[in-house]
């Protein structure tokens, strides 16, 4: 029953996260059609705010919303591998549903495969860095005994990372997969997704090593 509750929280949370990312991107283009900078500002602020709200609400159950975060939980011994695999699956499914619902809310086709290519070594490096930073922010906060501040730390970091990374900080395989299904502002072409995911996983592994080095004796676990 506990795992089922965690899976439900991850499914719902990831769905709402993707709805915030994709939906705010669509709204931004419609509201500010001639200003890409303003569009990105709107997209980043809504995404950061949604993350804060979702983590605050669901953290008592489960609030990773990100396969890399679940992977690192397994690596750090905070989550059994079997449970982690299940949560990763529901995160991907929830994120994909979120993209479909965002499309429908804005009177678009339920699924439209994105044609936005996001490729190049600079973007791949950005995804490694964005994901590494996100994971360190999460587990650094937790291992420092500041788990109650994770929501604000993550929301603030992602809002900032939209701007200081060239990839606009996907930093989440479930979100990358989901964004394939919306040919809108936040979309990413299917051909661009594998390298993004590979770089995100690399960033997560590097972050796990860094967290172990920085907090070698911590016994604090995720709530």
N, C-alpha and C positions, 0 to 999 in steps of 0.2 A: 504493500500500500504506500509506503514511503517513497519508493522508486516511482510509482505511478504518479504520485503528487509532484515529484520533481520533474518528471517527463512532461506533465501537463503545464507546469509553470514555464519550462523551457520552450515548449511549443507556442504557448500564448505570448510569452515575452518576446521571442524572436519574430513572431508574426507582427506584433505591434511595432517592434523596432524597424522592420523593413517597411511597414506601412508609413512610418514617419519619414524614413529616408526617401522612398520613392514618391510618396504623396506630396511631401513638401517640395521635392524637386519639380514635380509637375506644376504645383501651385506657383512656385517661384517664377517659372518661365512664363506663366500666364499673367502674373501680376507685374512682373518687371521684364518685359520681353526684350528690351534693348540694353540691358545692363547685366552682363554675365557675373561681374563682381558682386552685385547685389543679390543675384540669384544664389550664388554660393554662400553668401552671408546668411540668407534666409534658410537655406538648406542645412547649414552647419548648426545654427542656433536651435532650430526645431529638433534636429537629431540629438544634440546634446541635452536639451531639456527633456526629451522623451526618455533618454537613457536614465537620467536622474530619477524620473518618476517611476519607471519600470523597475529599476533596481531597488528603490525604496519599498515598493509594494511587494515584490516577489523575493527579495533576498532571504527572508525567513524560510522560504521553501527551497528555491534554487534560482539563481539569476546570473548564469554565465552568458547565455544567449550567443555563444560563440564556440565552435568546435575546438579552436586553439586553446581557449581557456579551459575547457573540459579536458583536453589532452594534457595540459600542464598540471591540472589537478591530479590526474592519474600519475604523472611523472613524479609529483611531489608526495605521493602516497595519501592524498586526501580523498580519493575516489577509486573504488574498484574498477578495473579495466572494463569488465563486462557492463557495469553501469554507465561508465563513460561512453562506451560505444553506442549504447541505447540513446543517451542524451544527445549525442552528436547527430544521430539519425533524425530525432524529432526536431532538433534545431534546424536542420536543412529543410525538413518538411514544413515546419512552421514559417520559416523565412520565405519559402516559395509561395505558400498560401498568402502571405502578407503582400507580396508583389502583385499577385492576381487581384486581391481585394483593393489595393491602391489603384490599379488600373481601372477597375470597375467603378470605384467611387468618383473618378474623374471622367466617366462616360467614355472610356477607351475599351478596346478589345481586351478580354480577360488576359490573354497572353499575346505579347508581341515581342518577338526575339530581337534583342538589341543589336544594332549595327555599329555601335560606338567602339572602335578599336582602342584599346588601352595597352600598348605594348612598347617596350624599350627598356634598356638597362636602368635608366634613371627612375622609371616607375617601379621596376622590380626592387631596386634598392630602397625606394621609398616605402614599399610594403613591408620589407624586412624591418626597417627602422620603426615604422608606425606600429607594427605588431609587437615588436620587442618592447617599445615604450609602454604600450597598453598593458601588457602582461606584467611588467615590472611595477607599474602604477597599482594594479589590482593586488598582486601578491605582496608587494612591498607594504602597502597600506595594511593588509591583513596581518602580516607577520610582525608589523610594528605595533599591533594592538589597536589599530584604528579602523576596524571593519565597518563601524557605523558611518565612516566617512567615504566609503568606497563609491557610493552613488555619485557624490559630488566630484570626487577625484576623476572618475571615469567620464562623466559628462563634460567636465571642464577640459580634460585631455583630448577627447575626441573632437570637441568644438575647435580647439586650437590646432589639432593635427590635420583637420580639413585644410588649413591654411599653410602650415609649415612643411607639408609633404606634397610632392608633385603629383602623387596619385590620389590626393584628397582622402587618404587614410581609410581604405576599406577595412583592413586589419581583421577580417572575419570571413572565413570560407563560406559559411551559411549565407551571409549577406552577398558575397560575390556571386554565388550560384543563383540566388534569388533575383539579383539585378539583371541577370541575362533575360528574364522574362518580361522586361519592360523597356521598350525602345523609346525612352524618354531621357530627361536630363541626367538621371542617376544610372542609366543603363551601362552595361558592359557586354561586348560581343562574346559569344561562347568560346571563340578561339583565344581570347585574352585571359580567360578564367584560370586554366591550369597553371600558368606561370604565377599568377597572383596567389593562388592557393599554396603552391610550393614555397613561395617567398614568405607567406604568412606562417607556414609551419616552421620554416627555418628561423624566423624571428621568434616564434614561441619557444623553440628548443634553446636558442641562445639566451632568451630571457629566463628560462628555468634554471640554466646554469648560473646566470648572474644572481638570481634570487637566492639560490643555495649558497653562493659565495658571500653575499651581503648579510644573509640571515641564517648562519649555519646551525644555530642552536635553538631556533624558534620552534615552539610547540603549538603556536596559534594556528587554528584551522578555520576554514570558511564556515560561517554560521549556517 
